[in-house]
């Protein structure tokens, strides 16, 4: 995935609004969460006991 694959905030909002309205819902508000990411790097314990 590159930077070109990531949608802008405006595109994400437009897609969300379209999704809600296409199902008969009413779009009310977009909550902005600065410095928040859905992706986090986590340390994982591997079967051999090491951490990766």
PQR file of N, CA, C, O and H, with PARSE charges and radii, in Angstrom:
ATOM      1  N   UNK A   1       0.849  -1.177   0.000 -0.4000 1.5000
ATOM      2  CA  UNK A   1       0.000   0.000   0.000 -0.0000 2.0000
ATOM      3  C   UNK A   1       0.891   1.235   0.000  0.5500 1.7000
ATOM      4  O   UNK A   1       1.864   1.310   0.751 -0.5500 1.4000
ATOM      5  N   UNK A   2       0.560   2.181  -0.828 -0.4000 1.5000
ATOM      6  CA  UNK A   2       1.328   3.415  -0.902 -0.0000 2.0000
ATOM      7  C   UNK A   2       0.451   4.584  -0.470  0.5500 1.7000
ATOM      8  O   UNK A   2      -0.742   4.422  -0.211 -0.5500 1.4000
ATOM      9  H   UNK A   2      -0.231   2.121  -1.437  0.4000 1.0000
ATOM     10  N   UNK A   3       1.053   5.743  -0.399 -0.4000 1.5000
ATOM     11  CA  UNK A   3       0.313   6.947  -0.042 -0.0000 2.0000
ATOM     12  C   UNK A   3      -0.818   7.243  -1.011  0.5500 1.7000
ATOM     13  O   UNK A   3      -1.809   7.874  -0.645 -0.5500 1.4000
ATOM     14  H   UNK A   3       2.022   5.874  -0.609  0.4000 1.0000
ATOM     15  N   UNK A   4      -0.666   6.780  -2.260 -0.4000 1.5000
ATOM     16  CA  UNK A   4      -1.719   7.010  -3.259 -0.0000 2.0000
ATOM     17  C   UNK A   4      -2.946   6.143  -3.006  0.5500 1.7000
ATOM     18  O   UNK A   4      -4.033   6.452  -3.493 -0.5500 1.4000
ATOM     19  H   UNK A   4       0.140   6.267  -2.557  0.4000 1.0000
ATOM     20  N   UNK A   5      -2.780   5.056  -2.246 -0.4000 1.5000
ATOM     21  CA  UNK A   5      -3.896   4.158  -1.956 -0.0000 2.0000
ATOM     22  C   UNK A   5      -4.742   4.656  -0.791  0.5500 1.7000
ATOM     23  O   UNK A   5      -5.875   4.207  -0.613 -0.5500 1.4000
ATOM     24  H   UNK A   5      -1.897   4.806  -1.850  0.4000 1.0000
ATOM     25  N   UNK A   6      -4.212   5.562  -0.010 -0.4000 1.5000
ATOM     26  CA  UNK A   6      -4.906   6.052   1.178 -0.0000 2.0000
ATOM     27  C   UNK A   6      -5.810   7.206   0.783  0.5500 1.7000
ATOM     28  O   UNK A   6      -5.367   8.157   0.139 -0.5500 1.4000
ATOM     29  H   UNK A   6      -3.292   5.926  -0.155  0.4000 1.0000
ATOM     30  N   UNK A   7      -7.061   7.125   1.162 -0.4000 1.5000
ATOM     31  CA  UNK A   7      -8.030   8.164   0.801 -0.0000 2.0000
ATOM     32  C   UNK A   7      -7.909   9.356   1.733  0.5500 1.7000
ATOM     33  O   UNK A   7      -7.564   9.220   2.906 -0.5500 1.4000
ATOM     34  H   UNK A   7      -7.421   6.353   1.685  0.4000 1.0000
ATOM     35  N   UNK A   8      -8.202  10.529   1.182 -0.4000 1.5000
ATOM     36  CA  UNK A   8      -8.196  11.751   1.996 -0.0000 2.0000
ATOM     37  C   UNK A   8      -9.405  11.740   2.931  0.5500 1.7000
ATOM     38  O   UNK A   8     -10.333  10.947   2.774 -0.5500 1.4000
ATOM     39  H   UNK A   8      -8.483  10.639   0.229  0.4000 1.0000
ATOM     40  N   UNK A   9      -9.363  12.631   3.888 -0.4000 1.5000
ATOM     41  CA  UNK A   9     -10.464  12.752   4.844 -0.0000 2.0000
ATOM     42  C   UNK A   9     -11.771  13.058   4.118  0.5500 1.7000
ATOM     43  O   UNK A   9     -12.821  12.519   4.466 -0.5500 1.4000
ATOM     44  H   UNK A   9      -8.609  13.276   4.015  0.4000 1.0000
ATOM     45  N   UNK A  10     -11.703  13.922   3.111 -0.4000 1.5000
ATOM     46  CA  UNK A  10     -12.906  14.288   2.365 -0.0000 2.0000
ATOM     47  C   UNK A  10     -13.483  13.083   1.634  0.5500 1.7000
ATOM     48  O   UNK A  10     -14.699  12.893   1.617 -0.5500 1.4000
ATOM     49  H   UNK A  10     -10.850  14.360   2.828  0.4000 1.0000
ATOM     50  N   UNK A  11     -12.623  12.269   1.030 -0.4000 1.5000
ATOM     51  CA  UNK A  11     -13.095  11.076   0.319 -0.0000 2.0000
ATOM     52  C   UNK A  11     -13.713  10.069   1.291  0.5500 1.7000
ATOM     53  O   UNK A  11     -14.738   9.457   0.988 -0.5500 1.4000
ATOM     54  H   UNK A  11     -11.635  12.423   1.044  0.4000 1.0000
ATOM     55  N   UNK A  12     -13.091   9.901   2.452 -0.4000 1.5000
ATOM     56  CA  UNK A  12     -13.628   8.977   3.452 -0.0000 2.0000
ATOM     57  C   UNK A  12     -14.992   9.445   3.942  0.5500 1.7000
ATOM     58  O   UNK A  12     -15.905   8.638   4.117 -0.5500 1.4000
ATOM     59  H   UNK A  12     -12.258  10.398   2.698  0.4000 1.0000
ATOM     60  N   UNK A  13     -15.128  10.746   4.162 -0.4000 1.5000
ATOM     61  CA  UNK A  13     -16.404  11.291   4.623 -0.0000 2.0000
ATOM     62  C   UNK A  13     -17.479  11.122   3.557  0.5500 1.7000
ATOM     63  O   UNK A  13     -18.607  10.745   3.874 -0.5500 1.4000
ATOM     64  H   UNK A  13     -14.386  11.402   4.020  0.4000 1.0000
ATOM     65  N   UNK A  14     -17.147  11.394   2.300 -0.4000 1.5000
ATOM     66  CA  UNK A  14     -18.099  11.241   1.201 -0.0000 2.0000
ATOM     67  C   UNK A  14     -18.553   9.781   1.071  0.5500 1.7000
ATOM     68  O   UNK A  14     -19.738   9.511   0.875 -0.5500 1.4000
ATOM     69  H   UNK A  14     -16.231  11.700   2.042  0.4000 1.0000
ATOM     70  N   UNK A  15     -17.596   8.838   1.180 -0.4000 1.5000
ATOM     71  CA  UNK A  15     -17.931   7.419   1.110 -0.0000 2.0000
ATOM     72  C   UNK A  15     -18.849   7.009   2.266  0.5500 1.7000
ATOM     73  O   UNK A  15     -19.818   6.276   2.067 -0.5500 1.4000
ATOM     74  H   UNK A  15     -16.633   9.058   1.339  0.4000 1.0000
ATOM     75  N   UNK A  16     -18.541   7.483   3.459 -0.4000 1.5000
ATOM     76  CA  UNK A  16     -19.352   7.165   4.632 -0.0000 2.0000
ATOM     77  C   UNK A  16     -20.755   7.724   4.519  0.5500 1.7000
ATOM     78  O   UNK A  16     -21.735   7.050   4.836 -0.5500 1.4000
ATOM     79  H   UNK A  16     -17.754   8.079   3.621  0.4000 1.0000
ATOM     80  N   UNK A  17     -20.840   8.955   4.066 -0.4000 1.5000
ATOM     81  CA  UNK A  17     -22.149   9.601   3.892 -0.0000 2.0000
ATOM     82  C   UNK A  17     -22.975   8.822   2.860  0.5500 1.7000
ATOM     83  O   UNK A  17     -24.164   8.580   3.068 -0.5500 1.4000
ATOM     84  H   UNK A  17     -20.043   9.503   3.808  0.4000 1.0000
ATOM     85  N   UNK A  18     -22.349   8.438   1.766 -0.4000 1.5000
ATOM     86  CA  UNK A  18     -23.045   7.670   0.730 -0.0000 2.0000
ATOM     87  C   UNK A  18     -23.524   6.326   1.244  0.5500 1.7000
ATOM     88  O   UNK A  18     -24.631   5.892   0.925 -0.5500 1.4000
ATOM     89  H   UNK A  18     -21.384   8.634   1.597  0.4000 1.0000
ATOM     90  N   UNK A  19     -22.686   5.664   2.044 -0.4000 1.5000
ATOM     91  CA  UNK A  19     -23.036   4.364   2.616 -0.0000 2.0000
ATOM     92  C   UNK A  19     -24.271   4.482   3.510  0.5500 1.7000
ATOM     93  O   UNK A  19     -25.211   3.695   3.392 -0.5500 1.4000
ATOM     94  H   UNK A  19     -21.787   6.017   2.303  0.4000 1.0000
ATOM     95  N   UNK A  20     -24.260   5.465   4.397 -0.4000 1.5000
ATOM     96  CA  UNK A  20     -25.370   5.661   5.339 -0.0000 2.0000
ATOM     97  C   UNK A  20     -26.655   6.007   4.586  0.5500 1.7000
ATOM     98  O   UNK A  20     -27.704   5.415   4.840 -0.5500 1.4000
ATOM     99  H   UNK A  20     -23.497   6.104   4.493  0.4000 1.0000
ATOM    100  N   UNK A  21     -26.575   6.958   3.666 -0.4000 1.5000
ATOM    101  CA  UNK A  21     -27.772   7.414   2.965 -0.0000 2.0000
ATOM    102  C   UNK A  21     -28.324   6.356   2.017  0.5500 1.7000
ATOM    103  O   UNK A  21     -29.533   6.307   1.792 -0.5500 1.4000
ATOM    104  H   UNK A  21     -25.723   7.439   3.459  0.4000 1.0000
ATOM    105  N   UNK A  22     -27.462   5.506   1.456 -0.4000 1.5000
ATOM    106  CA  UNK A  22     -27.936   4.459   0.549 -0.0000 2.0000
ATOM    107  C   UNK A  22     -28.754   3.406   1.288  0.5500 1.7000
ATOM    108  O   UNK A  22     -29.486   2.635   0.668 -0.5500 1.4000
ATOM    109  H   UNK A  22     -26.479   5.546   1.639  0.4000 1.0000
ATOM    110  N   UNK A  23     -28.631   3.374   2.594 -0.4000 1.5000
ATOM    111  CA  UNK A  23     -29.372   2.414   3.406 -0.0000 2.0000
ATOM    112  C   UNK A  23     -30.516   3.067   4.176  0.5500 1.7000
ATOM    113  O   UNK A  23     -31.072   2.482   5.106 -0.5500 1.4000
ATOM    114  H   UNK A  23     -28.036   4.000   3.099  0.4000 1.0000
ATOM    115  N   UNK A  24     -30.854   4.287   3.771 -0.4000 1.5000
ATOM    116  CA  UNK A  24     -31.996   4.964   4.372 -0.0000 2.0000
ATOM    117  C   UNK A  24     -31.680   5.713   5.655  0.5500 1.7000
ATOM    118  O   UNK A  24     -32.587   6.215   6.319 -0.5500 1.4000
ATOM    119  H   UNK A  24     -30.403   4.761   3.016  0.4000 1.0000
ATOM    120  N   UNK A  25     -30.414   5.793   6.007 -0.4000 1.5000
ATOM    121  CA  UNK A  25     -30.029   6.499   7.226 -0.0000 2.0000
ATOM    122  C   UNK A  25     -29.857   7.983   6.982  0.5500 1.7000
ATOM    123  O   UNK A  25     -29.908   8.446   5.842 -0.5500 1.4000
ATOM    124  H   UNK A  25     -29.677   5.385   5.468  0.4000 1.0000
ATOM    125  N   UNK A  26     -29.656   8.717   8.046 -0.4000 1.5000
ATOM    126  CA  UNK A  26     -29.439  10.162   7.953 -0.0000 2.0000
ATOM    127  C   UNK A  26     -28.054  10.477   8.494  0.5500 1.7000
ATOM    128  O   UNK A  26     -27.761  10.209   9.659 -0.5500 1.4000
ATOM    129  H   UNK A  26     -29.615   8.341   8.972  0.4000 1.0000
ATOM    130  N   UNK A  27     -27.217  11.038   7.661 -0.4000 1.5000
ATOM    131  CA  UNK A  27     -25.866  11.425   8.056 -0.0000 2.0000
ATOM    132  C   UNK A  27     -25.964  12.676   8.910  0.5500 1.7000
ATOM    133  O   UNK A  27     -26.583  13.659   8.503 -0.5500 1.4000
ATOM    134  H   UNK A  27     -27.455  11.256   6.715  0.4000 1.0000
ATOM    135  N   UNK A  28     -25.353  12.648  10.102 -0.4000 1.5000
ATOM    136  CA  UNK A  28     -25.508  13.762  11.018 -0.0000 2.0000
ATOM    137  C   UNK A  28     -24.232  14.575  11.170  0.5500 1.7000
ATOM    138  O   UNK A  28     -24.263  15.797  11.021 -0.5500 1.4000
ATOM    139  H   UNK A  28     -24.850  11.850  10.432  0.4000 1.0000
ATOM    140  N   UNK A  29     -23.113  13.926  11.462 -0.4000 1.5000
ATOM    141  CA  UNK A  29     -21.912  14.677  11.807 -0.0000 2.0000
ATOM    142  C   UNK A  29     -20.670  13.814  11.615  0.5500 1.7000
ATOM    143  O   UNK A  29     -20.733  12.592  11.746 -0.5500 1.4000
ATOM    144  H   UNK A  29     -23.088  12.934  11.583  0.4000 1.0000
ATOM    145  N   UNK A  30     -19.563  14.435  11.313 -0.4000 1.5000
ATOM    146  CA  UNK A  30     -18.281  13.750  11.234 -0.0000 2.0000
ATOM    147  C   UNK A  30     -17.462  14.161  12.443  0.5500 1.7000
ATOM    148  O   UNK A  30     -17.205  15.346  12.654 -0.5500 1.4000
ATOM    149  H   UNK A  30     -19.511  15.428  11.207  0.4000 1.0000
ATOM    150  N   UNK A  31     -17.054  13.187  13.230 -0.4000 1.5000
ATOM    151  CA  UNK A  31     -16.219  13.451  14.398 -0.0000 2.0000
ATOM    152  C   UNK A  31     -14.753  13.355  13.980  0.5500 1.7000
ATOM    153  O   UNK A  31     -14.314  12.315  13.489 -0.5500 1.4000
ATOM    154  H   UNK A  31     -17.263  12.225  13.058  0.4000 1.0000
ATOM    155  N   UNK A  32     -14.012  14.415  14.168 -0.4000 1.5000
ATOM    156  CA  UNK A  32     -12.591  14.436  13.819 -0.0000 2.0000
ATOM    157  C   UNK A  32     -11.772  14.011  15.038  0.5500 1.7000
ATOM    158  O   UNK A  32     -11.987  14.510  16.143 -0.5500 1.4000
ATOM    159  H   UNK A  32     -14.369  15.260  14.566  0.4000 1.0000
ATOM    160  N   UNK A  33     -10.848  13.103  14.833 -0.4000 1.5000
ATOM    161  CA  UNK A  33      -9.972  12.646  15.906 -0.0000 2.0000
ATOM    162  C   UNK A  33      -8.524  12.853  15.471  0.5500 1.7000
ATOM    163  O   UNK A  33      -7.916  11.942  14.908 -0.5500 1.4000
ATOM    164  H   UNK A  33     -10.673  12.698  13.936  0.4000 1.0000
ATOM    165  N   UNK A  34      -7.968  14.026  15.721 -0.4000 1.5000
ATOM    166  CA  UNK A  34      -6.595  14.281  15.311 -0.0000 2.0000
ATOM    167  C   UNK A  34      -5.621  13.372  16.060  0.5500 1.7000
ATOM    168  O   UNK A  34      -5.839  13.030  17.222 -0.5500 1.4000
ATOM    169  H   UNK A  34      -8.462  14.766  16.178  0.4000 1.0000
ATOM    170  N   UNK A  35      -4.569  12.998  15.390 -0.4000 1.5000
ATOM    171  CA  UNK A  35      -3.513  12.162  15.963 -0.0000 2.0000
ATOM    172  C   UNK A  35      -4.032  10.792  16.398  0.5500 1.7000
ATOM    173  O   UNK A  35      -3.501  10.197  17.336 -0.5500 1.4000
ATOM    174  H   UNK A  35      -4.392  13.277  14.446  0.4000 1.0000
ATOM    175  N   UNK A  36      -5.065  10.290  15.723 -0.4000 1.5000
ATOM    176  CA  UNK A  36      -5.605   8.968  16.028 -0.0000 2.0000
ATOM    177  C   UNK A  36      -5.463   8.090  14.799  0.5500 1.7000
ATOM    178  O   UNK A  36      -5.778   8.510  13.685 -0.5500 1.4000
ATOM    179  H   UNK A  36      -5.497  10.773  14.961  0.4000 1.0000
ATOM    180  N   UNK A  37      -4.996   6.892  15.000 -0.4000 1.5000
ATOM    181  CA  UNK A  37      -4.814   5.965  13.900 -0.0000 2.0000
ATOM    182  C   UNK A  37      -5.481   4.643  14.231  0.5500 1.7000
ATOM    183  O   UNK A  37      -5.519   4.230  15.390 -0.5500 1.4000
ATOM    184  H   UNK A  37      -4.740   6.550  15.905  0.4000 1.0000
ATOM    185  N   UNK A  38      -6.004   3.986  13.216 -0.4000 1.5000
ATOM    186  CA  UNK A  38      -6.611   2.666  13.410 -0.0000 2.0000
ATOM    187  C   UNK A  38      -5.542   1.585  13.398  0.5500 1.7000
ATOM    188  O   UNK A  38      -5.823   0.431  13.723 -0.5500 1.4000
ATOM    189  H   UNK A  38      -5.973   4.322  12.275  0.4000 1.0000
ATOM    190  N   UNK A  39      -4.329   1.945  13.031 -0.4000 1.5000
ATOM    191  CA  UNK A  39      -3.250   0.977  12.922 -0.0000 2.0000
ATOM    192  C   UNK A  39      -2.260   1.195  14.047  0.5500 1.7000
ATOM    193  O   UNK A  39      -1.810   2.315  14.285 -0.5500 1.4000
ATOM    194  H   UNK A  39      -4.100   2.882  12.767  0.4000 1.0000
ATOM    195  N   UNK A  40      -1.923   0.115  14.739 -0.4000 1.5000
ATOM    196  CA  UNK A  40      -0.924   0.190  15.800 -0.0000 2.0000
ATOM    197  C   UNK A  40       0.052  -0.963  15.646  0.5500 1.7000
ATOM    198  O   UNK A  40      -0.336  -2.070  15.275 -0.5500 1.4000
ATOM    199  H   UNK A  40      -2.289  -0.796  14.546  0.4000 1.0000
ATOM    200  N   UNK A  41       1.295  -0.705  15.927 -0.4000 1.5000
ATOM    201  CA  UNK A  41       2.301  -1.745  15.898 -0.0000 2.0000
ATOM    202  C   UNK A  41       2.312  -2.407  17.272  0.5500 1.7000
ATOM    203  O   UNK A  41       2.463  -1.733  18.291 -0.5500 1.4000
ATOM    204  H   UNK A  41       1.610   0.195  16.229  0.4000 1.0000
ATOM    205  N   UNK A  42       2.149  -3.737  17.297 -0.4000 1.5000
ATOM    206  CA  UNK A  42       2.124  -4.463  18.563 -0.0000 2.0000
ATOM    207  C   UNK A  42       3.245  -5.477  18.592  0.5500 1.7000
ATOM    208  O   UNK A  42       3.589  -6.076  17.574 -0.5500 1.4000
ATOM    209  H   UNK A  42       2.026  -4.284  16.470  0.4000 1.0000
ATOM    210  N   UNK A  43       3.801  -5.659  19.758 -0.4000 1.5000
ATOM    211  CA  UNK A  43       4.811  -6.694  19.952 -0.0000 2.0000
ATOM    212  C   UNK A  43       4.081  -8.013  20.137  0.5500 1.7000
ATOM    213  O   UNK A  43       3.090  -8.087  20.864 -0.5500 1.4000
ATOM    214  H   UNK A  43       3.521  -5.173  20.585  0.4000 1.0000
ATOM    215  N   UNK A  44       4.572  -9.048  19.480 -0.4000 1.5000
ATOM    216  CA  UNK A  44       3.926 -10.345  19.524 -0.0000 2.0000
ATOM    217  C   UNK A  44       4.930 -11.391  20.006  0.5500 1.7000
ATOM    218  O   UNK A  44       6.062 -11.443  19.526 -0.5500 1.4000
ATOM    219  H   UNK A  44       5.377  -8.988  18.890  0.4000 1.0000
ATOM    220  N   UNK A  45       4.508 -12.218  20.952 -0.4000 1.5000
ATOM    221  CA  UNK A  45       5.365 -13.298  21.422 -0.0000 2.0000
ATOM    222  C   UNK A  45       5.223 -14.478  20.465  0.5500 1.7000
ATOM    223  O   UNK A  45       4.124 -14.988  20.243 -0.5500 1.4000
ATOM    224  H   UNK A  45       3.588 -12.176  21.342  0.4000 1.0000
ATOM    225  N   UNK A  46       6.351 -14.901  19.906 -0.4000 1.5000
ATOM    226  CA  UNK A  46       6.371 -16.002  18.948 -0.0000 2.0000
ATOM    227  C   UNK A  46       6.462 -17.333  19.664  0.5500 1.7000
ATOM    228  O   UNK A  46       6.836 -17.383  20.836 -0.5500 1.4000
ATOM    229  H   UNK A  46       7.243 -14.488  20.086  0.4000 1.0000
ATOM    230  N   UNK A  47       6.117 -18.438  18.960 -0.4000 1.5000
ATOM    231  CA  UNK A  47       6.142 -19.760  19.600 -0.0000 2.0000
ATOM    232  C   UNK A  47       7.476 -20.146  20.240  0.5500 1.7000
ATOM    233  O   UNK A  47       7.501 -20.903  21.210 -0.5500 1.4000
ATOM    234  H   UNK A  47       5.814 -18.397  18.008  0.4000 1.0000
ATOM    235  N   UNK A  48       8.583 -19.629  19.703 -0.4000 1.5000
ATOM    236  CA  UNK A  48       9.883 -19.970  20.276 -0.0000 2.0000
ATOM    237  C   UNK A  48      10.226 -19.116  21.500  0.5500 1.7000
ATOM    238  O   UNK A  48      11.308 -19.257  22.069 -0.5500 1.4000
ATOM    239  H   UNK A  48       8.563 -19.013  18.915  0.4000 1.0000
ATOM    240  N   UNK A  49       9.304 -18.226  21.907 -0.4000 1.5000
ATOM    241  CA  UNK A  49       9.517 -17.404  23.097 -0.0000 2.0000
ATOM    242  C   UNK A  49      10.071 -16.016  22.790  0.5500 1.7000
ATOM    243  O   UNK A  49      10.072 -15.143  23.658 -0.5500 1.4000
ATOM    244  H   UNK A  49       8.425 -18.111  21.445  0.4000 1.0000
ATOM    245  N   UNK A  50      10.536 -15.811  21.572 -0.4000 1.5000
ATOM    246  CA  UNK A  50      11.070 -14.495  21.211 -0.0000 2.0000
ATOM    247  C   UNK A  50       9.925 -13.532  20.955  0.5500 1.7000
ATOM    248  O   UNK A  50       8.773 -13.941  20.807 -0.5500 1.4000
ATOM    249  H   UNK A  50      10.535 -16.520  20.867  0.4000 1.0000
ATOM    250  N   UNK A  51      10.256 -12.246  20.904 -0.4000 1.5000
ATOM    251  CA  UNK A  51       9.256 -11.221  20.670 -0.0000 2.0000
ATOM    252  C   UNK A  51       9.567 -10.552  19.344  0.5500 1.7000
ATOM    253  O   UNK A  51      10.714 -10.195  19.074 -0.5500 1.4000
ATOM    254  H   UNK A  51      11.191 -11.914  21.024  0.4000 1.0000
ATOM    255  N   UNK A  52       8.539 -10.383  18.512 -0.4000 1.5000
ATOM    256  CA  UNK A  52       8.754  -9.773  17.194 -0.0000 2.0000
ATOM    257  C   UNK A  52       7.801  -8.661  16.942  0.5500 1.7000
ATOM    258  O   UNK A  52       7.844  -8.039  15.881 -0.5500 1.4000
ATOM    259  H   UNK A  52       7.608 -10.673  18.731  0.4000 1.0000
TER
END
